[in-house]
């Protein structure tokens, strides 16, 4: 705990009621445990050469004397300690051999009393740190009648003896008999007699009954090294919560430790290490072990109460372990009604600790932003798993198939789509197929630039299936590759990936699964493959909120800003009012390209050729002439480039015809509702992002922000004052005054609470903190729900008379080549040097392809026979 916690106005009072003033019949001041810990931590962070008691305004007092309870100024409020700390003068400290001058709490003595056993442990641990040793709990005693702890023995870490190592006596020592140790060193126990024993004498009254000061070993003399000892490697609760917050934001352990060290003013001042932060994050990950799916499904149930249209479903295997999982919220279900004309689907790994593949459904909204339309986890990528996932997706979306869907070249996906999405047009990702073709044809096309150009022109610049097939056959004839199996394989699957076969289908600005892969790349910046499914769901929700923010930003730009007009054409003003800003920019680009063409009438006003003056700046169009068919009476126009059919936006060729035929406004049929900026009140389809945050921060967020600000401010105040005695005195005086003022405020708040709340009896056991930690929480009854959709009133599967114990899924084996376990040095990471040929010592070819290679023996014999015969 840092110094800033003492001045946090949001912290709750933690007094023990009326017992915080007096204990054991002594009129002595109660010191708050958190304040004492904070002062020690502050003393560590600045490594001052002053007195902690002076800094806090505490007065030194030997045992036996009493301090007036009314003299509260400068005294901290402790969690049950009833003896004030003492001070050690600088003259009595050995400053040689690196010993740092630091104040020490008063030495414990028999008769010292505490309100809690934790307070006794913290006090003895503080004393141990300032005197150079570490402590542990040796044993404790529990009352048979009340089952509460009544006695604790705190000993030096070196008390007792180390366990004897097992020595093999049955023959010689072999490698199998050697037990591998994780650590090479250990703490040697020397039967140290130093200890402190506390016993419970009455309610909230623990008394020191025995104290042994002497040690039989050397102690650490440098105070800054004591933070590395076991009992002193602790992170304050407030900072644990802050680290948990950073953990939830997927901040790495190293970065989280750097942030905390900056709050302390440097790594040297931080009272814990980076390893402690890593261990804490391991504990956070282990919180959901063996109950991850139970917590996740309970969370889905809470979301469904808040959002009745929230839908989720899952399947269990024979051992009641979750096998597949799917969920979608109401915003995505409403979005699908308008943006379900084209979705992208792809699966990815490295998102959770079970290696389950993550499969999101991705769409495109009216602003051209990637949106989420539901997602799922699959244990394997078999056809049966995809059939289940697509069936649940279709059920959640009102049994409506997507018009068009694009995936990678996965046979299981292809089979499942044909089974479930019977009316959908399925397209394979062009990039994946071209990448596979590059691997197959790379060596063949190497050095054949003309063939590469013709191949690319055939695939990318064909605007109809007939044109593609004509170009393809011409390419095969030109380069005499008609019988090549590699080209035959690409031709057989042409209808699933060549763009020419999809010019009449709506795939807006999309020929690959780049939308899905881009979303997966963003997702992996939010999630950690070591984290749980529940953590993934939380991060997934943050990504969804990020998408809502982007949508709000684009809508704000559309509403509040005016674009620069490129022409004086009235269509440009019309589309500014109709389209969203992103689509308006696309329209402006096409309108600008129209100036690169002129029109040649082929058949009056019904058939027109749009010819470029030289070369269109758009690579897809190039020097090509496009033909536009027009019907001015019906207001129907079509172009051979099929841009409107593909992207839902008029092409520059039709816009040029509009200009030629004096068409001043775009017909309504060419303004798609999915690109419209106007609110659709009639059907209520427009998706308004949910409220992401209130006008103010939450109470937890305020606490974190204030904590960070106060830590930074006090570090900036204290750091320049450490070396100056006068500045140090001023800081100490104001700290003492603030402590007194905050103490009065807390007591005033505590006095206004009901009596039950003041005594701290609500929700707490009478045995104190140490006893309550041993209490195990009772298990809550759970109920397995395979499907849950309150909006449609469906009955959950498996809920009638069955209540299986839902278990976490097993770790799935990843696809592809397994990871090598051998450790690679830096030399292994370098590319291997080419081996020289054995015959000519050249590195440009291998031995098998060397021209100077002698013929085989059998071939040489046949050659010799042929020579003799002929």
N, C-alpha and C positions, 0 to 999 in steps of 0.2 A: 504494500500500500504506500502510496506516495503522499507527499505533503499536501497536495491539492485536495485529497479526500477530506481533510479536516475542514475545508472551507466550502464544500459542496452543499449548497442550500437545499438540494433535492434529497439528501440522504435522510433516512428515517431514524427516529430516536431509537437507541438500543440499550436504554437504561434498564436496570433490573428492579425498578420501582423504588419503594421506600428502603429496601435493603441496600441500595447503591450508596447511601450516605454513611451508614454505620454498620459494622459487622463485628461479632464477638465481643460486644461491650466496650469496644474502643472507639473514642471519638476521633476517627481517622478518615481521611479523604479517600474516596473511591476513584481509581484511575481507570479510564475506559481502555479496554484492550486494543481497540483499533487505533486509538490515538497513540498509545505507547509503541505499537508496531510501526506506525507511520513515522514517528520521530526517529526510531532506530533506522528505518529505511532512508529517511532524509539525511540522517547523519552519514549513512553509508554512501549515498549518492554524491554528496559534496565532499566527503572525506575531510571534514573540518578538523581543526586542532583545538576547538573550543570544547565546551561542556554541554552535553545534551540537556542536563537539568537547567543550566543557565538559559539555554535557548528557549526552553518551555516555561521558564519562570518558576520551576519547582525548587523547593527549599530542602536542603539536606538535613536529616534528622536521625540521630542514632536510635537503635531500638530501645524501647522503654519510655521514650518521651512521646508526647501527643501533640498533634497539630489541631488547631481550632477548625471545626467544620465550617465556620463562617468565613474563614480566610480562603476563599475559593479562587482568588485571582491567580492566574498563571498555572493552575493545576488542570491536568487533563482528566477526562472521564474514562475510566477503565472498566473493562468487562468483568469486574468482580475482585480485583486485587485491592487489599485493604491496608497495604503498607506503602508509603511513598518511596520513590527511588532515591538513592544516595548518589553522591558524586565523588569522583576520584580526582584529586588535584593533579595538575600537570607536573608538579615537582616530584610526585611519587612514581611517575611512569618512566620506564626505561626506554629511552629514545635511541638507543644504540642498536646496531644490527637490523635496521629496517623496521623497528617497532614503531607503530604509528600512535601518536597521542590521541586518545579517544576516551570519552567518558564511559563509565561502567555502571550498570544498575547495581543497587545494593545487594550484597551477598545474602542469599536466603538463610533463614535461621529457624530453629524449632519454635513453633508457636505462631508463625506467619499464617494468615488465613486468606482464603480465596472463596469467591462465590461459585466458581465452576472449576472442574478439573482441567478444562482447556485453558483457563486463565493461568493455572499453576504451571501447566506445560509450557505455555508461551513465555511466562516470566523466566522459568529455568532455562529455556532455550535461548532467550535474550541474554541472560547472564552467561551462558555457555559461549555464545558467539563473541561476546566482549572479552572473554578470558581464554579463547582459543581452543575450544573443543566442541564436539558434537554430541547430541544426546539421542536416546531412543527409549521406548517404553519396554521395560524388562518383563513385567507381569502386572496383572490386575486381579482384583478379587471381586466376586459378585455375590450379593446377598441371596441366599436360598429362599428367603421369604418374599422379598420384593423383586427379585431378579434384576436388581440394579447394581451398578458398580459402586463399591464402597471404599476401594483402596487402589492406588496407583503407585508404581515404583518406576521412577525415571532415573536411568543410569547413563554413564558415559558410554559412548559408542564402542570403546575398547574394553568394556566390562565383559567378563566371561572368557571363554576360549574358543578358538576356531575349530570347526569340525575336521576330524582327521580324514585325510584322503585315503581312499581304498588302494592298497598296494597288492599287486598280483603276486601270489605266492605259489601258484601252480605252474611253474616252469618259467622260461625266459620271457622277458617283456617283448611283446610284438606290437605292431602298429594298431591292431584291433583293440588291444588292451589299453591303449593310451586314450584317456578321456579328453576330448578337445574342450578347452576352456574358452569362454567368450571373451573374458578379460584376462590380461596377463598379470595384473596386480590386484591386491585386495587389502582390506583394512585389517591389520593384525590386532587381535584381541589379547590384552595383557593382564587380564583379571583386575582391571582398574577398579578401585573401591569407591570412586566418587559416585554419589547418588543423592536423590532427594525422594522421600516417601511422603505422600499426602494421604489422608484418611478423611472420610466423610463423618463429621460429628453430629450434624443436624442438617435440616433442609437448607440448601444453598449455603452450606458452610463446610469448607474443606480446609484442613489444618495440616501444616507440615509437622510430622511426628519424628522425622529423622533427616539429618543432613550431614553428608560427608564431603568435605571440600578437597582433600588431598588426592592427587593423581600419582600414578607410578610410571608415567611416560611423559615425553616432551609434548608441549602444546604449541599450536601455531602462534607465532608472535606478530605476524602481519595481519592487521584487521581485514584488509581488502581480499585476503585469500580465504577467509572463513566462509564466504558465500558459496564456495565450491564444496563445502562439507554437506553431508547428507541431510541433516535436520534443518539446515539453513537454506537449502535449495527450494524455496517455496515462492509461489507467485500469488500476490494478493488477490482476493476475490474479485475486486473491481476490475483488475487488469485481466483476470481470467475471462470475465465477461466481454471485455474489449477484444481479446484474442479470439474468443468464440465468434464475435462479430466479424473479425477479419477472416476467420476460417470459413464463415458462411459466404464471404465474398470471393472465395477461392484464392486468397492471398497465400503465397507460399510461406513456409515456416521461416525461411531466411529473411524475407521481406517483412514479415510480422515482427520478428525480433528487431530488425533495424528501425521499424517505426517506434517500438517501445523504447529502444535505446535512445532515439532522438528525443522522446518525451522526457527521459531522464537526463538529457544533456550530454550523452555519450555512452559508448559501450562499457567503458570502465566504471561508470556510475550505476549501471543497471544491476540490481541485486540478484539476477538469475542469468542463466546462459541460454544460448540458442538451442542446446540439447533439451533444456527444460521445456521450451516452447514446442519443440518437435514431439516430446513425450506427451505434452498436454493435447496436442492435436491428434495423437494416436488414441488417447482416451476419448476424445470427441467422436472419432470414427467408430470406436468400439461400443459407443452407447447404444447403437441400434443393432448390434450383433445378435443374431438369433430372434430378433423381433422386428426386423426392418420392414418386412411386408405387412406385418400386423399394424405397425405405426402408419405406414403409407396408406393402407386401406381405411384406417380410422380417419386419417386426414382427408381422404376422398369423401368419406361420409360427412365430415364437417362442411366440406365445400359444397356438397349436394344440399345440405340444409340451407346454406346461404344462397346458393344458385340452383334452383330446382331443375334447370335444363342441363346441369352438369351430368355427364354420362361416363361410366367406367365399367369395365368388364375384365375378367381374368379366368384362367383355367388352372386346375391343379392336377398333378400327376398322381400316381398310385400311393405315394408317401405324403400326400397333402402339401407338397411343395409347389409354389407358384411356378407355372410353366410359361405362360404368356400373359401380358397385361396391356390394356388399351384404355385410354381416357381422352376426353374432349370436353371443353367447356362450352357455355352457351354462346360466347362471342364467336368462337370458331364455327359453331353450328349455324349461326345466322350469316356469317360470312360466306359459308359454302353455298347458300341460296343464291348469291349473286356472283361469286367467284369460283363456282364449281365447274366452270367450262373448261378449265385446264389445270391439272395438278402435276406436280413433280414428286417422285417417290424414290427414295434410296435408303439403304441401311448402312449403319456405321458401327464401329466397335470403339473400345477404350472410353466408355462413358460411365461404367459402374464396376463395382468390385466383383460382380458375378460373371463378367465377360459376356453378358447378354447383349445381343445386337439391338441397337436403337433404330427404329423405323419411323421417321416423321412424314406426315403428309404436308406438302408445301404448295401454297398458291400465290397468286399475284393480285394485289388489290388495285383500286382505281388510280392510285398514285405511283404504280409500278414498284411498290414495296413488297418484299417477301413476307408472307404471313403464314402462320401455323394453322392447320386445319385438323389437328389431331395427331397423336403419336402413340407408339406402342413399343413394348419390349418383347423380344422373341428369344427363346432358349436356343433354337436352331433355325436355320434358313431353309427348311424343307417346304415342299409345296403345301403340305397340310397346315403348317404354321401360317403361311401367307393367306391361305384360304380362310382360316379363322379370323385373321386380322382384317382382311378386306370385307368379310361378312359383317363384323362388328362395326367397321367404319360405315358401311352402307346402311346398316340398321340405325346407327346414330344420326345419319343424314336423311332420314325419311325414305329409305329404300330408293334413293336417287343415285344412279351411276354418274360418275364424272364423264363429261363429253369426250375429253381427251386426257390421256395420261402418258407421261414419259418416264422411263426407267433406264437402268443400265442393262447390259446384256446378260441377264440372269435367267436361266431356264425355269427355275422354280417360280420366280415372279411372273414370268410369261404364262406359265400353265395356270397359276392361281387367278390371274387377271381374266383369262379366257373362261374360267369357271364362274367367277363372281360378277365381274363387270362385263356382262355380255354385250351391252350396247356401246361400250367405250371404244375409242380408237387408241390402240396401243402403239407407241413409238419408242424405239431404242435410242439411247444417247449416241449422237454422232461422234462425239469426241472419243468415247471408249472404243468404238469400232475402228475409227481411224488410227487410234493409238495401237490397237492390236494389229491392224494392217501395216503400220509402220514397222512393227517388230518383225512381221513376216516378210514384208517386201523391202525392208530397209537395205539389206545387202544387194538385192536385185536392182533397186532403183538408184543405188549409189553410182554416181558418174553418169546417169542417164537423166539429165536435167529436162530434156524435151519430153520424155515419157512422164516424169513427175508433174510437169506443168499441164500436160494433157489430162492426166488422171485427176488432178485437182480441179481443172476446168469442167471436166465431165461431172464430178460430184457436186461442186459448189455452185456452178453457174448454169444449171439446167432448170428450166421453169415448167417442165411437164414431163411425165413418164416417157412419152414418145421421143422427146428431145434427148433425154438421158440415154435411152436404149440406142438411139441412132449414134450419139457420140461415143458410147461405150464400144459398139461394134466397129466403128471407124478406128478407134484407138487400138483394138485388138488386131485389126487387119494391118494397120500401119506398122506396128512393131512386131508382128508375127508371133503373138502370144495367145493364140486362140485356145490352145490346149493346156494352158497353165492352170494347175489346180488351185493356186492361191487366188487368182482373179475369178475363177469359176465359183469359188466359195463366197466371195463378196457379192457376186452377181446373183447367186441364188437367194441371198437374204436381203436383196436390194429394197424390197417393199417395206422393210421394217426400220430402215435408217436413212435412206437417201432422201434429202429434202424435197426433191421433185415430186415424190409420191405423197407429200403432205402439204402442198401449196394451197389446197382447198380446205384444210383443217386449221382450226384456231389454236395456234401455239404462239402466243404473243411474245415477240422478241426472244424466242426460246428455241434452241435446236439441241441443247444438251441438258444434263442434270446439274448444271452449274449452280442453279438456285439451291438445290438440295445440298450440294457439296459445300457451297458457301455458308449455308445455315449450319451444317455440321462443324465447319471450321470455327464459326463464332461460338457454337455450343461448347466446344472443347476448351475455349478460353474461360468458360464459366464453371465447368465441372472438372472433377478429378477422378481418374479411373480407379482410385482406391476408396472412393466414398460410396455411401449407400444409395439405394434407390430413393429413399426419402429425401436425402440431400439433393439428388438429381432433380426431383420434382420441385423442390424449392428454387433451384437455380433455373429450371425451365420456366417457372412463373416469372422470374426476373427478366428473362429474355423476352417473354411475351409483353411484359410491361415496357420494355425497351422498344418493341415494335409499336405499341400504342403511342409512345412518345414521338416516334418518327412520323406516324400517321397524323398526330395532332400538329406537328411542326409543318408538314406539307399542307395541311388544310389551312393553317394560319397564314402561310405564304400565299395560298390561292385567294384567301379572303382579304387580306390586309395589304398586299402589295400589287403594284401594276407593272406588267412586263414592258419591255421596249419593243415597239412595233417595228417590223422590218420593211413592210410595204404599206401602201395606202389602200390595199384591197379590203372591201367590206367583210370578206370571209374571215380575215384575221381578227377583226373586232368581234365577229359572231362567235368564233371558237374560243376566244378569251373568256366569254361569259359562260360557255358550255363546258369546256374541258377543265380538268384539274391542271395545275400548273405544269406538272411533268409531261402530261400528254399534249398540252398546248405547245411546249417546247419541241416535241416531236413533230407536231403539225407545222410549226414554223420552219423546221428544218426541211420538210418536204416541200413547203411553199417556196423556200429559198432555192431548192434544187430545180424547181420548175423553170427557173430562168435560164437553165442550161439547155433547154429544148425549144424546138419550133414544131409546128403542126403541119402535116401534109394530109389533105383530104383524099381518102381512097374512094369512098362512096358517100358523097355529100357530107351531111352532119351525123350520119349513122356509123360510119367506119373511118377512123382517123389513125394515122401513124404519127407517133411522137418521136421525133428524130433529134439526137443530140447535136449541138453545133460542132463539138469536137469530141469531148470525152466528159461524161458526168463525173463529178467529184466522188460520188458514192461508188465504192468498189464493186458492189453487187450489180449495179446497172452498167457501168463502164461505157463503151462506145455502142452499145446495143440499141436497136430501134424497137420500141414497144407499140403494140396496136391496142387501141381503145375502142370498144363498142359502146355507142351512146344511143339512148332513146330519150330525147328531150321531152316528149309528151308524157311518158311514164316516170321520168326522172330516174332511170336506171342506167348505170354506167359500170363497165367492167374493163379490167386491164389484164394483159397477159402476164404481168409481174405478180398478180394475185396478192398484193400487199394487204389490201383490206380484208381478204379472206384469212390471211395468216395472222395479222396483227390488230385488225379492227380499226385501222387508221387509213385514210385515203392516201394514195401514192401521189408522187409529184406529177405523174403522167396524166392522171385524171384531173388534177388541179390545173394543169396546163390546158386541158381541153375545156375546163370551166371558164378559163380566162378567154379562150378563143370563142366560145359560144356565148359569152357574156352572162354566164351564170353567176349571180352575185352572192348567193347563200348556199351553204351545203344542205342538201336534202336531209330530212329527219331520219330517213332509213340508214344513213351513213354516220349517225351519231349513236354509238352503242351506250346503253345505260351504265354498263360497268365502268366506262371512262368518264361518266358525267360528274360534275362537281355539285350538282343540285341535290338537295335532300329529297329522298324518295319517301314521301309521306303516305302514299297510297297503299303500298304493301309493307312498309316498315322494314325494309330489307337493309337499309343503310346501317352499318355497324358503328356504333359510338363506343369508343374505348371506355372501359370501366374506370372509375375514379382511382387514380394511381396513388395519390397521396393527399392528405388534408392540407389546409392552408398553412398549418404549422407542423413542426416535427412532433413525433410521438414522445411520450415521457421517457421511454428507453433511449430514443435517439437524442433527446435533449441531454440526458445524463451522460451519454458518451461524448457528445460535442463539448459540454461544459467541462467534463473531466480532462479532455485533451487540451482545451484552452487554458485551464488553470494550471495544469502541469507545465505547459510551455511558458506561461507568464511567470510562475514562481521560479522556474529554472533561470529565466532571464534576469529575475531580480536577485536571486541568491548567488549566482555564479560570480558576478563582479564584486560582491561584498565579502567573499570568503577570505580574501587576503588582507582586508582592512578591518582592524579591530573596531573602529567606530561604526563602520557600515554594518558589521556583524551584530553589534549591540542594538542598532536601530531595527534591523530585521527581527532580532529575537524579541524585542519589546513589542513590536506590532503583532508578531505571531502570538505571543502570550495574550495580548489584548483581544485579538480575534477569537482565540480559543475560549476565553472567558465569555465573550458575547455569544458565541455559538452554543456554548454549554447552557447558558441561561435560556436561550431560545428553545433548545431541545427539552429542557425541563419544563418550560412553560407549555410546550405542546403536549408533553407527556401528562402533565397535570390536568389538561382539558379532556383527556381520553377517559372512557369508562374504566372502572376499577379492574375489571377482568383483563382489559387490554394493558393496563399499566403494569400489572404483575407479570405479564408475559406468560400467562397460563393457557392462553387460547392456542390450540394446535401444537402444544409442546408437552413433552413428557417431563415429569418431575425429576428425572435422573440427571438432567443437564445434557450438554452437547455430546460428551463422550458416550453416554449410554444410548442416546437416540440414534447414533450412527449405526449401531448394531441391529436396529430394528429393520426387518425386511418388509417391504411393501406387499400388501396383499394383491394377488393376481385378480384382474378383472375378467369377467366372462366375455368371450369374444364370439362372434358369429360369422361364419364364412359366407360371403356374398359373391356369387359368380357374375351376376349382372345386376346393375342397379340403375334405373332410370325412372325417377319419380314423375318426370314430366309426361311419360307415356303410360305410367301406371303398370309397368310390367312386373311380373312376379319373379324375384331372384331365383336362379337355379340353385339347387342344393340347400335352400332355406327351409324346406318343408321336412321337419323331423330330423334334420342332420345339422351337426355343429362341429365340423372338423377343425382341428387345431392347425391353423395356417402356418406354414413354415417357409423360411427363406429358400430361394432356389440354390442349387449347387453351382459351383464355378464351372462355367462352360468352357470346353476346349476351343481355342481360337482356330480359325481357318488359316490355311497357308503354312509355310515352313515354320517349324518351332524355333524358338530363340536359342542361340548357342549359349551354353553354360560356361564355356571356356573364356577366361578373362583375356582380352586382347590388349596388348601393349600398344604404345604409340607407333611402333614399327609395323605392327599388323594392320593398322589403319591406312597405311600408305599403299598405293596400287602396286601390285607385284611387277617386278622387272620382267620384260619379255625374255624368254629363254632363247638362246642362239641356236641356230641350226647345227646339227652335228657334223654336217658335211662341208658347208661353206661358211659357217660361223656368222651368218647373217641373222639379224633380228627382225627382218621384214616379213619372214615367212617361217612356217614350222618345218620340222624335219620331214613330215609325210608329204609336203608339197614342194620339196626342193627338186629343182630340175637336175641337179647333179647327183641325185640319189641313184645308186646302182640298182639295176633290175633284180627282181626276185630270182632265186635259184632255179625254180621250175620254168619261169618265163625265159630265163637265159638258156636253159637246156633246149626248149622248143625252138628258140631262135637259132641255136647252133645246128639243130637237126634240119631246120628249114634251109639254112645256108648250104649244108652238105648236099641236100636233095636238089637244090635248085640252082 
